[in-house]
Amino acid sequence: MRLEGKVAAVTGAAAGIGRAIALALAAEGAWVAVTDVNQAGAEQVAAEIQAAGGSAFASRLDVTNPQEIEAALQSILEQKGRIDVWCNNAGVSTMNRFVNLTERDWDFNMEVNAKGTFLCSQAVARQMMRQEVDRQSGLRGKIINIASMAGKRGNAPFLAHYVASKFAVVGLTQAMAGELAAHGILVNAVCPGYVQTSMQERELQWEATLRGISVEEVRQLYIADTPLQRLETPEDVAKVVVFLASSEADFITGEAINVNGGAWMD
């Protein structure tokens, strides 16, 4: 198994992409801290991992709360003594036309998607800098940010505030990678496209209302915009996170890897 003996944590891991990432990391041998603002959901995912023979721990974590970030990190350190992989997956979205967006819409998306990634990464980077270098890789740890195709493609109807927050994550990834490389910490991002999750189901409803068409018509627009002609699964994203967490990616940093079936190419 590629991640045998590694200690990993995933934010927003109670459902969707985060759940798939937590399961995939555990399946490759990592001990996984499953964190989410929905603690009951996190506990369910941790139990799922344990039932499959993996090792996991569940913790409540609101990524906008520095005290909860420190508490979650300390819980991991008390049990395992270090953190090798931290995946910033927690994210939110709302939809509206740009001229109708409210300050609350803007603040909610930026607070969770951008500031949450910053706060978690800062706390984790400080811890990783204190850790011993891994003898095999020469590294102290890896931070993996879940951004979005919307972090590269501004033309995303009704998502101006979300686009801004995900462009921020891509930029932060590059800035962190540049600064932290000297400390043996790699930082990369993954940019999914149209992923089948409960978040997407909400977005389908919102966009259908805003466009004045059916939910199924919006779904077909997403598929038509994807050259591989299907919606993305959470597992499609998780596989790339596992790759970045593994030794196969020990010389990759500062990248924002597209995983979107060709919907955006750069």
C-alpha positions as CSV (number, residue, x, y, z in Angstrom):
1,M,0.0,0.0,0.0
2,R,1.3,3.4,-1.1
3,L,0.6,5.2,2.2
4,E,1.4,2.6,4.8
5,G,2.3,4.3,8.1
6,K,1.4,7.8,7.0
7,V,-0.8,10.1,9.1
8,A,-3.4,12.0,7.1
9,A,-6.3,14.4,7.7
10,V,-9.1,15.5,5.5
11,T,-11.4,18.5,6.2
12,G,-15.0,18.4,5.1
13,A,-14.8,14.7,5.0
14,A,-18.4,13.7,6.2
15,A,-19.7,13.5,2.6
16,G,-19.0,13.9,-1.1
17,I,-15.4,14.5,-2.3
18,G,-14.0,14.6,1.3
19,R,-15.5,11.2,2.2
20,A,-14.1,9.7,-1.0
21,I,-10.7,11.1,-0.2
22,A,-10.7,9.8,3.3
23,L,-11.7,6.3,2.2
24,A,-9.1,6.3,-0.6
25,L,-6.3,7.4,1.7
26,A,-7.2,4.8,4.3
27,A,-7.4,2.1,1.6
28,E,-3.8,2.9,0.8
29,G,-2.7,2.3,4.4
30,A,-2.9,5.8,5.9
31,W,-4.3,6.5,9.4
32,V,-6.9,9.1,8.6
33,A,-8.4,11.9,10.8
34,V,-11.8,12.4,9.3
35,T,-12.9,16.0,10.2
36,D,-16.0,18.0,9.5
37,V,-18.2,20.6,11.0
38,N,-20.8,17.7,11.0
39,Q,-19.2,15.6,13.6
40,A,-21.9,12.8,13.3
41,G,-21.1,12.5,9.6
42,A,-17.4,12.4,10.3
43,E,-17.9,9.6,12.8
44,Q,-19.9,7.6,10.3
45,V,-17.1,7.9,7.7
46,A,-14.5,6.9,10.3
47,A,-16.6,3.9,11.2
48,E,-16.9,3.0,7.6
49,I,-13.1,3.1,7.3
50,Q,-12.7,0.9,10.4
51,A,-15.3,-1.6,9.2
52,A,-13.2,-2.0,6.0
53,G,-10.1,-2.8,8.1
54,G,-8.6,0.7,8.0
55,S,-7.6,3.1,10.8
56,A,-9.4,6.4,11.3
57,F,-10.4,8.9,13.9
58,A,-13.2,11.4,13.7
59,S,-13.1,15.0,14.9
60,R,-15.4,18.1,14.6
61,L,-13.7,20.9,12.7
62,D,-15.0,24.2,11.6
63,V,-12.2,25.4,9.3
64,T,-13.1,29.1,10.0
65,N,-12.4,28.6,13.7
66,P,-8.7,28.8,14.7
67,Q,-9.4,27.2,18.1
68,E,-11.1,24.2,16.5
69,I,-8.2,23.8,14.0
70,E,-5.7,23.7,16.8
71,A,-7.8,21.3,18.8
72,A,-8.2,18.9,15.9
73,L,-4.4,19.1,15.1
74,Q,-3.5,18.5,18.7
75,S,-5.8,15.5,18.8
76,I,-3.9,14.0,15.9
77,L,-0.5,14.8,17.4
78,E,-1.5,13.2,20.8
79,Q,-2.4,10.0,19.0
80,K,0.2,9.8,16.2
81,G,2.9,12.4,17.0
82,R,3.0,13.9,13.5
83,I,1.0,14.8,10.4
84,D,2.2,13.7,7.0
85,V,-0.7,14.7,4.7
86,W,-3.3,17.4,5.2
87,C,-6.1,17.8,2.6
88,N,-8.0,21.0,2.7
89,N,-11.3,19.8,1.1
90,A,-14.0,21.7,3.1
91,G,-15.9,24.0,0.8
92,V,-19.2,25.7,0.3
93,S,-21.1,27.3,-2.6
94,T,-24.2,29.5,-3.3
95,M,-25.5,30.8,-6.6
96,N,-26.9,34.1,-7.9
97,R,-26.4,36.6,-10.7
98,F,-23.4,38.8,-10.0
99,V,-25.6,42.0,-9.7
100,N,-27.7,40.2,-7.1
101,L,-25.0,38.7,-4.9
102,T,-25.0,39.9,-1.4
103,E,-22.2,40.7,0.9
104,R,-23.2,37.7,3.0
105,D,-22.9,35.4,-0.1
106,W,-19.4,36.8,-0.7
107,D,-18.3,36.5,2.9
108,F,-19.6,32.9,3.3
109,N,-17.8,31.6,0.3
110,M,-14.5,33.5,1.0
111,E,-14.6,32.6,4.7
112,V,-14.8,28.8,4.2
113,N,-13.1,28.3,0.8
114,A,-10.3,30.8,1.0
115,K,-9.8,31.8,4.6
116,G,-10.5,28.2,5.9
117,T,-7.8,26.9,3.6
118,F,-5.4,29.6,4.8
119,L,-6.0,29.0,8.5
120,C,-5.7,25.3,8.3
121,S,-2.6,25.4,6.1
122,Q,-0.9,27.9,8.4
123,A,-1.4,25.8,11.5
124,V,-0.4,22.6,9.7
125,A,2.7,24.2,8.1
126,R,3.9,25.4,11.5
127,Q,3.6,21.8,12.8
128,M,5.2,20.2,9.8
129,M,8.2,22.6,10.1
130,R,8.8,21.3,13.6
131,Q,8.8,17.7,12.5
132,E,11.7,15.4,11.7
133,V,12.4,15.0,8.0
134,D,11.3,11.6,6.6
135,R,14.4,9.6,5.9
136,Q,13.2,8.2,2.6
137,S,11.6,11.2,1.0
138,G,13.6,14.0,2.6
139,L,10.2,15.7,3.2
140,R,8.3,16.9,6.3
141,G,4.8,16.7,4.9
142,K,2.3,17.5,2.2
143,I,-0.6,19.9,2.0
144,I,-3.2,19.2,-0.7
145,N,-5.9,21.8,-1.4
146,I,-9.1,21.0,-3.2
147,A,-9.7,24.0,-5.5
148,S,-11.9,23.8,-8.6
149,M,-12.1,24.2,-12.3
150,A,-13.7,27.5,-11.2
151,G,-10.3,28.4,-9.8
152,K,-9.0,28.7,-13.3
153,R,-12.0,29.4,-15.5
154,G,-13.8,32.6,-14.6
155,N,-16.7,31.9,-17.0
156,A,-18.9,30.1,-14.5
157,P,-22.4,31.5,-14.5
158,F,-23.9,32.6,-11.2
159,L,-20.7,31.8,-9.3
160,A,-18.6,35.0,-9.3
161,H,-18.0,34.8,-5.5
162,Y,-17.2,31.1,-5.6
163,V,-14.8,31.7,-8.6
164,A,-13.0,34.4,-6.6
165,S,-12.6,32.1,-3.6
166,K,-11.2,29.2,-5.7
167,F,-8.8,31.5,-7.7
168,A,-7.6,32.5,-4.2
169,V,-7.0,28.8,-3.3
170,V,-4.9,28.3,-6.5
171,G,-2.9,31.4,-5.9
172,L,-2.4,30.5,-2.2
173,T,-1.2,27.0,-3.2
174,Q,1.5,28.5,-5.4
175,A,2.6,31.0,-2.8
176,M,2.7,28.4,-0.1
177,A,4.6,26.0,-2.3
178,G,7.3,28.6,-3.0
179,E,7.8,29.5,0.7
180,L,7.5,26.0,2.2
181,A,9.7,24.1,-0.2
182,A,12.8,24.9,1.7
183,H,11.2,23.3,4.8
184,G,10.5,20.0,2.9
185,I,6.8,20.7,2.6
186,L,5.0,20.2,-0.7
187,V,1.8,22.0,-1.5
188,N,-0.4,21.2,-4.5
189,A,-4.1,21.7,-5.5
190,V,-6.6,19.6,-7.3
191,C,-9.1,21.2,-9.6
192,P,-12.3,19.1,-10.1
193,G,-15.0,19.9,-12.6
194,Y,-18.7,18.9,-12.4
195,V,-18.6,16.4,-9.5
196,Q,-21.7,14.4,-8.5
197,T,-22.2,15.3,-4.9
198,S,-25.0,16.7,-2.7
199,M,-23.4,20.1,-3.3
200,Q,-23.9,19.7,-7.0
201,E,-27.5,18.6,-6.5
202,R,-28.2,21.9,-4.7
203,E,-26.4,23.8,-7.5
204,L,-28.5,22.0,-10.2
205,Q,-31.6,23.3,-8.4
206,W,-30.3,26.8,-8.1
207,E,-29.1,27.0,-11.6
208,A,-32.3,25.6,-13.0
209,T,-34.3,28.3,-11.2
210,L,-31.9,31.1,-12.4
211,R,-32.0,29.9,-16.0
212,G,-35.7,29.0,-16.0
213,I,-35.1,25.5,-17.2
214,S,-35.3,22.0,-15.7
215,V,-32.8,20.4,-13.4
216,E,-32.2,17.7,-16.0
217,E,-31.5,20.3,-18.7
218,V,-28.8,21.9,-16.5
219,R,-27.3,18.4,-15.8
220,Q,-27.1,17.9,-19.6
221,L,-25.3,21.2,-20.0
222,Y,-22.7,20.0,-17.5
223,I,-22.2,16.8,-19.4
224,A,-22.1,18.6,-22.8
225,D,-19.4,20.9,-21.4
226,T,-17.3,17.8,-20.4
227,P,-15.5,16.2,-23.4
228,L,-15.5,12.8,-21.7
229,Q,-19.3,13.1,-21.7
230,R,-20.1,12.1,-18.1
231,L,-20.2,13.8,-14.7
232,E,-17.2,13.4,-12.5
233,T,-17.3,11.1,-9.4
234,P,-15.8,11.9,-6.0
235,E,-13.5,8.9,-6.6
236,D,-12.1,10.5,-9.7
237,V,-10.8,13.3,-7.4
238,A,-9.7,11.0,-4.6
239,K,-7.4,9.0,-6.9
240,V,-5.4,12.2,-7.7
241,V,-5.2,13.1,-4.1
242,V,-3.8,9.7,-3.2
243,F,-1.2,10.1,-6.0
244,L,-0.1,13.5,-4.6
245,A,0.1,12.1,-1.1
246,S,2.2,9.2,-2.3
247,S,6.0,9.0,-2.9
248,E,5.2,9.0,-6.6
249,A,4.6,12.8,-6.3
250,D,7.6,13.7,-4.1
251,F,9.0,16.1,-6.7
252,I,5.7,17.9,-7.5
253,T,4.9,21.2,-5.8
254,G,3.0,24.3,-6.6
255,E,0.7,22.6,-9.1
256,A,-3.1,22.9,-9.6
257,I,-3.9,19.7,-11.4
258,N,-7.0,19.6,-13.6
259,V,-9.3,16.6,-13.0
260,N,-12.4,17.5,-15.0
261,G,-12.8,15.2,-17.9
262,G,-11.4,17.9,-20.3
263,A,-14.0,20.6,-19.3
264,W,-11.1,23.0,-18.8
265,M,-7.6,22.6,-20.3
266,D,-4.5,24.7,-19.6
